[in-house]
Amino acid sequence: MSNQGQPPSWQQGQQPGYPPAPPHPGYGQPQQPGYGQPQQGYPAAPPHPGYAPPGYAPPGYAPPGYAAPPAGITFGGFWIRVVAYIIDGFVIGIPIWIVFGIVFASMSGALTSGDEQAVADAFGANAGIFIAIYLLAFVAAWLYEAMMNSSAAGGTLGKRALGLRVVRGTDGSRISFGRATGRFFAKLFITGLVPFGIGYMMAGFTERKRALHDMIADTVVIKK
């Protein structure tokens, strides 16, 4: 019989002269193990070192500010640090006042003359010297505190005299010169601007006796 009325074989899903196309790989078949699952014949990959689920710290890690201090370590409170600050004030202040005294001695003639114009001229002539002294005092205070606190002794002369030492807040290690510098400027420009000295007084009632600049620089003051 003739094939009239029936579509050619290539319209029935088969090209003339070609075998039927194989089924799509995987289509209707069991899928491969999903991503992150162990492949057949291979052990599961170990967890990434140091990885912990969100909200959990890796093993052996203590969040900053929560590590318990070693036995026998106590923190330097507000009043003992005030006494250390006074001692350091004398260490830095006495040389500066000696320089000021020399400058004022050179102006004694004008100052005792009673001539207002002569006094004004004397101050005007020495204005550059006064500015240089103030800048010198600022740099001296910065280097004194930063270098002393980052030294092996870990403290200024005032702190050493009272058995105090500045260390890292997270692990109790020696602080770097850069961290000591940041602590100095934080104390000068942030803690010092908090009204009523509250930024300093925080060393008397916070958990680890830290002033505001200690929190900023991640430092604590301990008793040796």
Biotite code that builds the C-alpha atoms (Angstrom):
import biotite.structure as struc

atoms = struc.array([
    struc.Atom([0.000, 0.000, 0.000], chain_id="A", res_id=1, res_name="MET", atom_name="CA", element="C"),
    struc.Atom([1.089, 3.505, -0.597], chain_id="A", res_id=2, res_name="SER", atom_name="CA", element="C"),
    struc.Atom([2.000, 5.877, 2.263], chain_id="A", res_id=3, res_name="ASN", atom_name="CA", element="C"),
    struc.Atom([-0.314, 8.584, 1.036], chain_id="A", res_id=4, res_name="GLN", atom_name="CA", element="C"),
    struc.Atom([-1.883, 10.546, 3.896], chain_id="A", res_id=5, res_name="GLY", atom_name="CA", element="C"),
    struc.Atom([0.971, 9.775, 6.326], chain_id="A", res_id=6, res_name="GLN", atom_name="CA", element="C"),
    struc.Atom([3.781, 12.307, 7.089], chain_id="A", res_id=7, res_name="PRO", atom_name="CA", element="C"),
    struc.Atom([7.253, 11.355, 6.024], chain_id="A", res_id=8, res_name="PRO", atom_name="CA", element="C"),
    struc.Atom([9.371, 9.586, 8.576], chain_id="A", res_id=9, res_name="SER", atom_name="CA", element="C"),
    struc.Atom([11.560, 12.700, 9.204], chain_id="A", res_id=10, res_name="TRP", atom_name="CA", element="C"),
    struc.Atom([8.470, 14.596, 10.318], chain_id="A", res_id=11, res_name="GLN", atom_name="CA", element="C"),
    struc.Atom([7.786, 11.822, 12.807], chain_id="A", res_id=12, res_name="GLN", atom_name="CA", element="C"),
    struc.Atom([10.874, 12.774, 14.945], chain_id="A", res_id=13, res_name="GLY", atom_name="CA", element="C"),
    struc.Atom([13.489, 11.027, 12.817], chain_id="A", res_id=14, res_name="GLN", atom_name="CA", element="C"),
    struc.Atom([15.685, 12.426, 10.081], chain_id="A", res_id=15, res_name="GLN", atom_name="CA", element="C"),
    struc.Atom([15.749, 10.301, 6.973], chain_id="A", res_id=16, res_name="PRO", atom_name="CA", element="C"),
    struc.Atom([18.781, 8.065, 7.080], chain_id="A", res_id=17, res_name="GLY", atom_name="CA", element="C"),
    struc.Atom([19.678, 8.882, 10.735], chain_id="A", res_id=18, res_name="TYR", atom_name="CA", element="C"),
    struc.Atom([19.083, 6.788, 13.860], chain_id="A", res_id=19, res_name="PRO", atom_name="CA", element="C"),
    struc.Atom([16.849, 8.169, 16.638], chain_id="A", res_id=20, res_name="PRO", atom_name="CA", element="C"),
    struc.Atom([18.537, 10.750, 18.904], chain_id="A", res_id=21, res_name="ALA", atom_name="CA", element="C"),
    struc.Atom([19.603, 9.362, 22.299], chain_id="A", res_id=22, res_name="PRO", atom_name="CA", element="C"),
    struc.Atom([17.807, 10.688, 25.366], chain_id="A", res_id=23, res_name="PRO", atom_name="CA", element="C"),
    struc.Atom([19.183, 13.832, 26.981], chain_id="A", res_id=24, res_name="HIS", atom_name="CA", element="C"),
    struc.Atom([21.941, 12.861, 29.420], chain_id="A", res_id=25, res_name="PRO", atom_name="CA", element="C"),
    struc.Atom([20.622, 12.916, 32.930], chain_id="A", res_id=26, res_name="GLY", atom_name="CA", element="C"),
    struc.Atom([17.097, 13.687, 31.839], chain_id="A", res_id=27, res_name="TYR", atom_name="CA", element="C"),
    struc.Atom([14.766, 11.441, 33.780], chain_id="A", res_id=28, res_name="GLY", atom_name="CA", element="C"),
    struc.Atom([17.786, 9.851, 35.405], chain_id="A", res_id=29, res_name="GLN", atom_name="CA", element="C"),
    struc.Atom([19.010, 10.218, 39.012], chain_id="A", res_id=30, res_name="PRO", atom_name="CA", element="C"),
    struc.Atom([20.889, 13.522, 39.365], chain_id="A", res_id=31, res_name="GLN", atom_name="CA", element="C"),
    struc.Atom([24.513, 13.796, 40.423], chain_id="A", res_id=32, res_name="GLN", atom_name="CA", element="C"),
    struc.Atom([25.166, 14.559, 44.076], chain_id="A", res_id=33, res_name="PRO", atom_name="CA", element="C"),
    struc.Atom([24.558, 18.202, 44.832], chain_id="A", res_id=34, res_name="GLY", atom_name="CA", element="C"),
    struc.Atom([27.263, 20.862, 45.220], chain_id="A", res_id=35, res_name="TYR", atom_name="CA", element="C"),
    struc.Atom([29.061, 20.595, 48.489], chain_id="A", res_id=36, res_name="GLY", atom_name="CA", element="C"),
    struc.Atom([28.123, 16.938, 49.014], chain_id="A", res_id=37, res_name="GLN", atom_name="CA", element="C"),
    struc.Atom([30.808, 14.238, 48.987], chain_id="A", res_id=38, res_name="PRO", atom_name="CA", element="C"),
    struc.Atom([31.189, 12.560, 45.600], chain_id="A", res_id=39, res_name="GLN", atom_name="CA", element="C"),
    struc.Atom([30.955, 8.803, 45.326], chain_id="A", res_id=40, res_name="GLN", atom_name="CA", element="C"),
    struc.Atom([34.309, 7.253, 46.169], chain_id="A", res_id=41, res_name="GLY", atom_name="CA", element="C"),
    struc.Atom([35.762, 10.466, 47.638], chain_id="A", res_id=42, res_name="TYR", atom_name="CA", element="C"),
    struc.Atom([35.949, 11.434, 51.332], chain_id="A", res_id=43, res_name="PRO", atom_name="CA", element="C"),
    struc.Atom([34.208, 14.580, 52.528], chain_id="A", res_id=44, res_name="ALA", atom_name="CA", element="C"),
    struc.Atom([36.376, 17.725, 52.386], chain_id="A", res_id=45, res_name="ALA", atom_name="CA", element="C"),
    struc.Atom([37.604, 18.939, 55.777], chain_id="A", res_id=46, res_name="PRO", atom_name="CA", element="C"),
    struc.Atom([36.111, 22.202, 57.071], chain_id="A", res_id=47, res_name="PRO", atom_name="CA", element="C"),
    struc.Atom([37.910, 25.420, 56.162], chain_id="A", res_id=48, res_name="HIS", atom_name="CA", element="C"),
    struc.Atom([40.513, 26.200, 58.851], chain_id="A", res_id=49, res_name="PRO", atom_name="CA", element="C"),
    struc.Atom([39.392, 28.986, 61.131], chain_id="A", res_id=50, res_name="GLY", atom_name="CA", element="C"),
    struc.Atom([35.852, 28.979, 59.809], chain_id="A", res_id=51, res_name="TYR", atom_name="CA", element="C"),
    struc.Atom([32.971, 29.163, 62.220], chain_id="A", res_id=52, res_name="ALA", atom_name="CA", element="C"),
    struc.Atom([29.261, 29.733, 61.665], chain_id="A", res_id=53, res_name="PRO", atom_name="CA", element="C"),
    struc.Atom([28.123, 33.351, 61.891], chain_id="A", res_id=54, res_name="PRO", atom_name="CA", element="C"),
    struc.Atom([27.996, 34.527, 65.477], chain_id="A", res_id=55, res_name="GLY", atom_name="CA", element="C"),
    struc.Atom([30.513, 31.959, 66.720], chain_id="A", res_id=56, res_name="TYR", atom_name="CA", element="C"),
    struc.Atom([34.218, 32.527, 67.203], chain_id="A", res_id=57, res_name="ALA", atom_name="CA", element="C"),
    struc.Atom([36.769, 30.055, 65.813], chain_id="A", res_id=58, res_name="PRO", atom_name="CA", element="C"),
    struc.Atom([38.301, 27.711, 68.394], chain_id="A", res_id=59, res_name="PRO", atom_name="CA", element="C"),
    struc.Atom([40.904, 29.379, 70.568], chain_id="A", res_id=60, res_name="GLY", atom_name="CA", element="C"),
    struc.Atom([39.777, 32.893, 69.722], chain_id="A", res_id=61, res_name="TYR", atom_name="CA", element="C"),
    struc.Atom([38.526, 35.340, 72.313], chain_id="A", res_id=62, res_name="ALA", atom_name="CA", element="C"),
    struc.Atom([36.604, 38.453, 71.232], chain_id="A", res_id=63, res_name="PRO", atom_name="CA", element="C"),
    struc.Atom([38.437, 41.716, 71.988], chain_id="A", res_id=64, res_name="PRO", atom_name="CA", element="C"),
    struc.Atom([37.699, 42.988, 75.460], chain_id="A", res_id=65, res_name="GLY", atom_name="CA", element="C"),
    struc.Atom([36.420, 39.667, 76.815], chain_id="A", res_id=66, res_name="TYR", atom_name="CA", element="C"),
    struc.Atom([39.586, 37.658, 77.423], chain_id="A", res_id=67, res_name="ALA", atom_name="CA", element="C"),
    struc.Atom([40.060, 36.997, 81.094], chain_id="A", res_id=68, res_name="ALA", atom_name="CA", element="C"),
    struc.Atom([43.383, 38.343, 82.420], chain_id="A", res_id=69, res_name="PRO", atom_name="CA", element="C"),
    struc.Atom([45.942, 35.853, 83.696], chain_id="A", res_id=70, res_name="PRO", atom_name="CA", element="C"),
    struc.Atom([45.879, 35.061, 87.379], chain_id="A", res_id=71, res_name="ALA", atom_name="CA", element="C"),
    struc.Atom([47.502, 37.733, 89.506], chain_id="A", res_id=72, res_name="GLY", atom_name="CA", element="C"),
    struc.Atom([46.985, 40.581, 86.992], chain_id="A", res_id=73, res_name="ILE", atom_name="CA", element="C"),
    struc.Atom([45.189, 43.682, 88.254], chain_id="A", res_id=74, res_name="THR", atom_name="CA", element="C"),
    struc.Atom([44.360, 46.846, 86.361], chain_id="A", res_id=75, res_name="PHE", atom_name="CA", element="C"),
    struc.Atom([45.480, 50.371, 87.157], chain_id="A", res_id=76, res_name="GLY", atom_name="CA", element="C"),
    struc.Atom([42.529, 52.461, 88.290], chain_id="A", res_id=77, res_name="GLY", atom_name="CA", element="C"),
    struc.Atom([41.783, 56.163, 88.063], chain_id="A", res_id=78, res_name="PHE", atom_name="CA", element="C"),
    struc.Atom([43.599, 57.622, 91.075], chain_id="A", res_id=79, res_name="TRP", atom_name="CA", element="C"),
    struc.Atom([46.879, 55.787, 90.677], chain_id="A", res_id=80, res_name="ILE", atom_name="CA", element="C"),
    struc.Atom([46.952, 56.917, 87.051], chain_id="A", res_id=81, res_name="ARG", atom_name="CA", element="C"),
    struc.Atom([46.326, 60.509, 88.169], chain_id="A", res_id=82, res_name="VAL", atom_name="CA", element="C"),
    struc.Atom([49.417, 60.325, 90.376], chain_id="A", res_id=83, res_name="VAL", atom_name="CA", element="C"),
    struc.Atom([51.435, 58.887, 87.464], chain_id="A", res_id=84, res_name="ALA", atom_name="CA", element="C"),
    struc.Atom([50.180, 61.738, 85.251], chain_id="A", res_id=85, res_name="TYR", atom_name="CA", element="C"),
    struc.Atom([51.333, 64.321, 87.808], chain_id="A", res_id=86, res_name="ILE", atom_name="CA", element="C"),
    struc.Atom([54.809, 62.770, 87.923], chain_id="A", res_id=87, res_name="ILE", atom_name="CA", element="C"),
    struc.Atom([55.021, 62.806, 84.129], chain_id="A", res_id=88, res_name="ASP", atom_name="CA", element="C"),
    struc.Atom([53.853, 66.425, 84.160], chain_id="A", res_id=89, res_name="GLY", atom_name="CA", element="C"),
    struc.Atom([56.882, 67.351, 86.233], chain_id="A", res_id=90, res_name="PHE", atom_name="CA", element="C"),
    struc.Atom([59.196, 65.339, 83.981], chain_id="A", res_id=91, res_name="VAL", atom_name="CA", element="C"),
    struc.Atom([57.986, 67.147, 80.862], chain_id="A", res_id=92, res_name="ILE", atom_name="CA", element="C"),
    struc.Atom([57.031, 70.478, 82.415], chain_id="A", res_id=93, res_name="GLY", atom_name="CA", element="C"),
    struc.Atom([60.211, 71.372, 84.315], chain_id="A", res_id=94, res_name="ILE", atom_name="CA", element="C"),
    struc.Atom([62.472, 71.545, 81.213], chain_id="A", res_id=95, res_name="PRO", atom_name="CA", element="C"),
    struc.Atom([59.816, 73.541, 79.348], chain_id="A", res_id=96, res_name="ILE", atom_name="CA", element="C"),
    struc.Atom([59.456, 76.043, 82.169], chain_id="A", res_id=97, res_name="TRP", atom_name="CA", element="C"),
    struc.Atom([63.223, 76.427, 82.345], chain_id="A", res_id=98, res_name="ILE", atom_name="CA", element="C"),
    struc.Atom([63.224, 77.457, 78.677], chain_id="A", res_id=99, res_name="VAL", atom_name="CA", element="C"),
    struc.Atom([60.348, 79.872, 79.306], chain_id="A", res_id=100, res_name="PHE", atom_name="CA", element="C"),
    struc.Atom([62.265, 81.327, 82.244], chain_id="A", res_id=101, res_name="GLY", atom_name="CA", element="C"),
    struc.Atom([65.294, 81.999, 80.066], chain_id="A", res_id=102, res_name="ILE", atom_name="CA", element="C"),
    struc.Atom([63.141, 83.812, 77.494], chain_id="A", res_id=103, res_name="VAL", atom_name="CA", element="C"),
    struc.Atom([61.378, 85.917, 80.143], chain_id="A", res_id=104, res_name="PHE", atom_name="CA", element="C"),
    struc.Atom([64.756, 86.759, 81.747], chain_id="A", res_id=105, res_name="ALA", atom_name="CA", element="C"),
    struc.Atom([65.903, 88.183, 78.417], chain_id="A", res_id=106, res_name="SER", atom_name="CA", element="C"),
    struc.Atom([62.778, 90.358, 78.429], chain_id="A", res_id=107, res_name="MET", atom_name="CA", element="C"),
    struc.Atom([63.158, 91.494, 82.050], chain_id="A", res_id=108, res_name="SER", atom_name="CA", element="C"),
    struc.Atom([64.367, 94.963, 81.114], chain_id="A", res_id=109, res_name="GLY", atom_name="CA", element="C"),
    struc.Atom([61.245, 95.714, 79.083], chain_id="A", res_id=110, res_name="ALA", atom_name="CA", element="C"),
    struc.Atom([58.915, 94.030, 81.567], chain_id="A", res_id=111, res_name="LEU", atom_name="CA", element="C"),
    struc.Atom([60.186, 96.108, 84.513], chain_id="A", res_id=112, res_name="THR", atom_name="CA", element="C"),
    struc.Atom([60.405, 99.392, 82.629], chain_id="A", res_id=113, res_name="SER", atom_name="CA", element="C"),
    struc.Atom([56.713, 100.176, 83.002], chain_id="A", res_id=114, res_name="GLY", atom_name="CA", element="C"),
    struc.Atom([56.574, 101.194, 79.346], chain_id="A", res_id=115, res_name="ASP", atom_name="CA", element="C"),
    struc.Atom([53.639, 99.445, 77.722], chain_id="A", res_id=116, res_name="GLU", atom_name="CA", element="C"),
    struc.Atom([55.041, 99.980, 74.254], chain_id="A", res_id=117, res_name="GLN", atom_name="CA", element="C"),
    struc.Atom([58.370, 98.460, 75.243], chain_id="A", res_id=118, res_name="ALA", atom_name="CA", element="C"),
    struc.Atom([56.579, 95.404, 76.713], chain_id="A", res_id=119, res_name="VAL", atom_name="CA", element="C"),
    struc.Atom([54.490, 94.988, 73.539], chain_id="A", res_id=120, res_name="ALA", atom_name="CA", element="C"),
    struc.Atom([57.616, 95.275, 71.392], chain_id="A", res_id=121, res_name="ASP", atom_name="CA", element="C"),
    struc.Atom([59.416, 92.680, 73.521], chain_id="A", res_id=122, res_name="ALA", atom_name="CA", element="C"),
    struc.Atom([56.577, 90.159, 73.188], chain_id="A", res_id=123, res_name="PHE", atom_name="CA", element="C"),
    struc.Atom([56.298, 90.859, 69.459], chain_id="A", res_id=124, res_name="GLY", atom_name="CA", element="C"),
    struc.Atom([60.020, 90.299, 68.985], chain_id="A", res_id=125, res_name="ALA", atom_name="CA", element="C"),
    struc.Atom([59.856, 86.980, 70.859], chain_id="A", res_id=126, res_name="ASN", atom_name="CA", element="C"),
    struc.Atom([56.558, 85.711, 69.402], chain_id="A", res_id=127, res_name="ALA", atom_name="CA", element="C"),
    struc.Atom([58.372, 83.273, 67.147], chain_id="A", res_id=128, res_name="GLY", atom_name="CA", element="C"),
    struc.Atom([60.307, 81.932, 70.122], chain_id="A", res_id=129, res_name="ILE", atom_name="CA", element="C"),
    struc.Atom([57.096, 81.343, 72.108], chain_id="A", res_id=130, res_name="PHE", atom_name="CA", element="C"),
    struc.Atom([55.500, 79.484, 69.193], chain_id="A", res_id=131, res_name="ILE", atom_name="CA", element="C"),
    struc.Atom([58.629, 77.350, 68.795], chain_id="A", res_id=132, res_name="ALA", atom_name="CA", element="C"),
    struc.Atom([58.580, 76.518, 72.526], chain_id="A", res_id=133, res_name="ILE", atom_name="CA", element="C"),
    struc.Atom([54.946, 75.417, 72.384], chain_id="A", res_id=134, res_name="TYR", atom_name="CA", element="C"),
    struc.Atom([55.609, 73.245, 69.330], chain_id="A", res_id=135, res_name="LEU", atom_name="CA", element="C"),
    struc.Atom([58.680, 71.791, 71.004], chain_id="A", res_id=136, res_name="LEU", atom_name="CA", element="C"),
    struc.Atom([56.653, 70.998, 74.141], chain_id="A", res_id=137, res_name="ALA", atom_name="CA", element="C"),
    struc.Atom([53.972, 69.248, 72.066], chain_id="A", res_id=138, res_name="PHE", atom_name="CA", element="C"),
    struc.Atom([56.476, 67.118, 70.143], chain_id="A", res_id=139, res_name="VAL", atom_name="CA", element="C"),
    struc.Atom([58.400, 66.326, 73.327], chain_id="A", res_id=140, res_name="ALA", atom_name="CA", element="C"),
    struc.Atom([55.225, 65.180, 75.117], chain_id="A", res_id=141, res_name="ALA", atom_name="CA", element="C"),
    struc.Atom([54.216, 62.994, 72.146], chain_id="A", res_id=142, res_name="TRP", atom_name="CA", element="C"),
    struc.Atom([57.617, 61.338, 71.752], chain_id="A", res_id=143, res_name="LEU", atom_name="CA", element="C"),
    struc.Atom([58.052, 60.923, 75.501], chain_id="A", res_id=144, res_name="TYR", atom_name="CA", element="C"),
    struc.Atom([54.745, 59.104, 75.931], chain_id="A", res_id=145, res_name="GLU", atom_name="CA", element="C"),
    struc.Atom([54.774, 57.131, 72.679], chain_id="A", res_id=146, res_name="ALA", atom_name="CA", element="C"),
    struc.Atom([58.360, 55.939, 73.003], chain_id="A", res_id=147, res_name="MET", atom_name="CA", element="C"),
    struc.Atom([58.099, 55.142, 76.705], chain_id="A", res_id=148, res_name="MET", atom_name="CA", element="C"),
    struc.Atom([54.781, 53.291, 76.472], chain_id="A", res_id=149, res_name="ASN", atom_name="CA", element="C"),
    struc.Atom([55.978, 51.242, 73.484], chain_id="A", res_id=150, res_name="SER", atom_name="CA", element="C"),
    struc.Atom([59.311, 50.395, 75.100], chain_id="A", res_id=151, res_name="SER", atom_name="CA", element="C"),
    struc.Atom([60.156, 47.101, 76.771], chain_id="A", res_id=152, res_name="ALA", atom_name="CA", element="C"),
    struc.Atom([59.255, 48.656, 80.144], chain_id="A", res_id=153, res_name="ALA", atom_name="CA", element="C"),
    struc.Atom([55.804, 49.547, 78.774], chain_id="A", res_id=154, res_name="GLY", atom_name="CA", element="C"),
    struc.Atom([55.288, 52.848, 80.571], chain_id="A", res_id=155, res_name="GLY", atom_name="CA", element="C"),
    struc.Atom([56.359, 56.420, 81.191], chain_id="A", res_id=156, res_name="THR", atom_name="CA", element="C"),
    struc.Atom([58.518, 57.318, 84.180], chain_id="A", res_id=157, res_name="LEU", atom_name="CA", element="C"),
    struc.Atom([55.409, 58.128, 86.213], chain_id="A", res_id=158, res_name="GLY", atom_name="CA", element="C"),
    struc.Atom([53.826, 54.771, 85.426], chain_id="A", res_id=159, res_name="LYS", atom_name="CA", element="C"),
    struc.Atom([57.049, 52.905, 86.111], chain_id="A", res_id=160, res_name="ARG", atom_name="CA", element="C"),
    struc.Atom([57.392, 54.601, 89.499], chain_id="A", res_id=161, res_name="ALA", atom_name="CA", element="C"),
    struc.Atom([53.966, 53.249, 90.457], chain_id="A", res_id=162, res_name="LEU", atom_name="CA", element="C"),
    struc.Atom([54.407, 49.810, 88.902], chain_id="A", res_id=163, res_name="GLY", atom_name="CA", element="C"),
    struc.Atom([52.069, 50.386, 85.951], chain_id="A", res_id=164, res_name="LEU", atom_name="CA", element="C"),
    struc.Atom([52.415, 49.161, 82.383], chain_id="A", res_id=165, res_name="ARG", atom_name="CA", element="C"),
    struc.Atom([50.449, 49.786, 79.162], chain_id="A", res_id=166, res_name="VAL", atom_name="CA", element="C"),
    struc.Atom([49.697, 46.620, 77.123], chain_id="A", res_id=167, res_name="VAL", atom_name="CA", element="C"),
    struc.Atom([47.360, 45.452, 74.369], chain_id="A", res_id=168, res_name="ARG", atom_name="CA", element="C"),
    struc.Atom([43.822, 44.925, 75.506], chain_id="A", res_id=169, res_name="GLY", atom_name="CA", element="C"),
    struc.Atom([43.297, 41.708, 73.532], chain_id="A", res_id=170, res_name="THR", atom_name="CA", element="C"),
    struc.Atom([46.335, 39.648, 74.490], chain_id="A", res_id=171, res_name="ASP", atom_name="CA", element="C"),
    struc.Atom([48.429, 41.660, 76.980], chain_id="A", res_id=172, res_name="GLY", atom_name="CA", element="C"),
    struc.Atom([51.345, 42.030, 74.569], chain_id="A", res_id=173, res_name="SER", atom_name="CA", element="C"),
    struc.Atom([53.696, 44.991, 74.203], chain_id="A", res_id=174, res_name="ARG", atom_name="CA", element="C"),
    struc.Atom([52.169, 47.843, 72.200], chain_id="A", res_id=175, res_name="ILE", atom_name="CA", element="C"),
    struc.Atom([53.798, 49.294, 69.104], chain_id="A", res_id=176, res_name="SER", atom_name="CA", element="C"),
    struc.Atom([54.985, 52.874, 68.641], chain_id="A", res_id=177, res_name="PHE", atom_name="CA", element="C"),
    struc.Atom([52.107, 53.489, 66.229], chain_id="A", res_id=178, res_name="GLY", atom_name="CA", element="C"),
    struc.Atom([49.515, 52.265, 68.734], chain_id="A", res_id=179, res_name="ARG", atom_name="CA", element="C"),
    struc.Atom([51.119, 54.338, 71.489], chain_id="A", res_id=180, res_name="ALA", atom_name="CA", element="C"),
    struc.Atom([50.974, 57.369, 69.172], chain_id="A", res_id=181, res_name="THR", atom_name="CA", element="C"),
    struc.Atom([47.291, 56.770, 68.454], chain_id="A", res_id=182, res_name="GLY", atom_name="CA", element="C"),
    struc.Atom([46.622, 56.444, 72.171], chain_id="A", res_id=183, res_name="ARG", atom_name="CA", element="C"),
    struc.Atom([48.377, 59.768, 72.847], chain_id="A", res_id=184, res_name="PHE", atom_name="CA", element="C"),
    struc.Atom([46.404, 61.693, 70.240], chain_id="A", res_id=185, res_name="PHE", atom_name="CA", element="C"),
    struc.Atom([43.131, 60.019, 71.262], chain_id="A", res_id=186, res_name="ALA", atom_name="CA", element="C"),
    struc.Atom([43.781, 61.102, 74.847], chain_id="A", res_id=187, res_name="LYS", atom_name="CA", element="C"),
    struc.Atom([44.623, 64.637, 73.771], chain_id="A", res_id=188, res_name="LEU", atom_name="CA", element="C"),
    struc.Atom([41.920, 65.326, 71.181], chain_id="A", res_id=189, res_name="PHE", atom_name="CA", element="C"),
    struc.Atom([39.064, 62.971, 72.140], chain_id="A", res_id=190, res_name="ILE", atom_name="CA", element="C"),
    struc.Atom([39.237, 62.041, 75.822], chain_id="A", res_id=191, res_name="THR", atom_name="CA", element="C"),
    struc.Atom([40.380, 65.525, 76.733], chain_id="A", res_id=192, res_name="GLY", atom_name="CA", element="C"),
    struc.Atom([37.367, 67.113, 75.026], chain_id="A", res_id=193, res_name="LEU", atom_name="CA", element="C"),
    struc.Atom([34.722, 65.057, 76.840], chain_id="A", res_id=194, res_name="VAL", atom_name="CA", element="C"),
    struc.Atom([32.996, 67.367, 79.350], chain_id="A", res_id=195, res_name="PRO", atom_name="CA", element="C"),
    struc.Atom([33.774, 67.144, 83.074], chain_id="A", res_id=196, res_name="PHE", atom_name="CA", element="C"),
    struc.Atom([36.694, 64.778, 82.477], chain_id="A", res_id=197, res_name="GLY", atom_name="CA", element="C"),
    struc.Atom([34.370, 61.799, 82.116], chain_id="A", res_id=198, res_name="ILE", atom_name="CA", element="C"),
    struc.Atom([36.611, 60.282, 79.442], chain_id="A", res_id=199, res_name="GLY", atom_name="CA", element="C"),
    struc.Atom([39.402, 60.049, 82.017], chain_id="A", res_id=200, res_name="TYR", atom_name="CA", element="C"),
    struc.Atom([37.165, 59.042, 84.919], chain_id="A", res_id=201, res_name="MET", atom_name="CA", element="C"),
    struc.Atom([36.000, 55.986, 82.976], chain_id="A", res_id=202, res_name="MET", atom_name="CA", element="C"),
    struc.Atom([39.240, 54.392, 84.229], chain_id="A", res_id=203, res_name="ALA", atom_name="CA", element="C"),
    struc.Atom([37.614, 54.286, 87.647], chain_id="A", res_id=204, res_name="GLY", atom_name="CA", element="C"),
    struc.Atom([34.427, 52.404, 86.848], chain_id="A", res_id=205, res_name="PHE", atom_name="CA", element="C"),
    struc.Atom([34.775, 50.459, 83.583], chain_id="A", res_id=206, res_name="THR", atom_name="CA", element="C"),
    struc.Atom([35.278, 46.695, 83.681], chain_id="A", res_id=207, res_name="GLU", atom_name="CA", element="C"),
    struc.Atom([39.015, 46.705, 83.031], chain_id="A", res_id=208, res_name="ARG", atom_name="CA", element="C"),
    struc.Atom([39.703, 50.240, 84.290], chain_id="A", res_id=209, res_name="LYS", atom_name="CA", element="C"),
    struc.Atom([39.975, 51.627, 80.789], chain_id="A", res_id=210, res_name="ARG", atom_name="CA", element="C"),
    struc.Atom([39.718, 55.317, 79.968], chain_id="A", res_id=211, res_name="ALA", atom_name="CA", element="C"),
    struc.Atom([38.165, 56.373, 76.670], chain_id="A", res_id=212, res_name="LEU", atom_name="CA", element="C"),
    struc.Atom([41.515, 56.554, 74.865], chain_id="A", res_id=213, res_name="HIS", atom_name="CA", element="C"),
    struc.Atom([42.328, 53.018, 76.091], chain_id="A", res_id=214, res_name="ASP", atom_name="CA", element="C"),
    struc.Atom([39.165, 51.739, 74.431], chain_id="A", res_id=215, res_name="MET", atom_name="CA", element="C"),
    struc.Atom([39.996, 53.573, 71.211], chain_id="A", res_id=216, res_name="ILE", atom_name="CA", element="C"),
    struc.Atom([43.577, 52.264, 71.091], chain_id="A", res_id=217, res_name="ALA", atom_name="CA", element="C"),
    struc.Atom([42.733, 48.794, 72.474], chain_id="A", res_id=218, res_name="ASP", atom_name="CA", element="C"),
    struc.Atom([45.032, 49.097, 75.482], chain_id="A", res_id=219, res_name="THR", atom_name="CA", element="C"),
    struc.Atom([44.821, 48.462, 79.205], chain_id="A", res_id=220, res_name="VAL", atom_name="CA", element="C"),
    struc.Atom([46.954, 49.681, 82.086], chain_id="A", res_id=221, res_name="VAL", atom_name="CA", element="C"),
    struc.Atom([48.022, 46.873, 84.412], chain_id="A", res_id=222, res_name="ILE", atom_name="CA", element="C"),
    struc.Atom([49.962, 46.671, 87.642], chain_id="A", res_id=223, res_name="LYS", atom_name="CA", element="C"),
    struc.Atom([53.192, 44.738, 87.339], chain_id="A", res_id=224, res_name="LYS", atom_name="CA", element="C"),
])
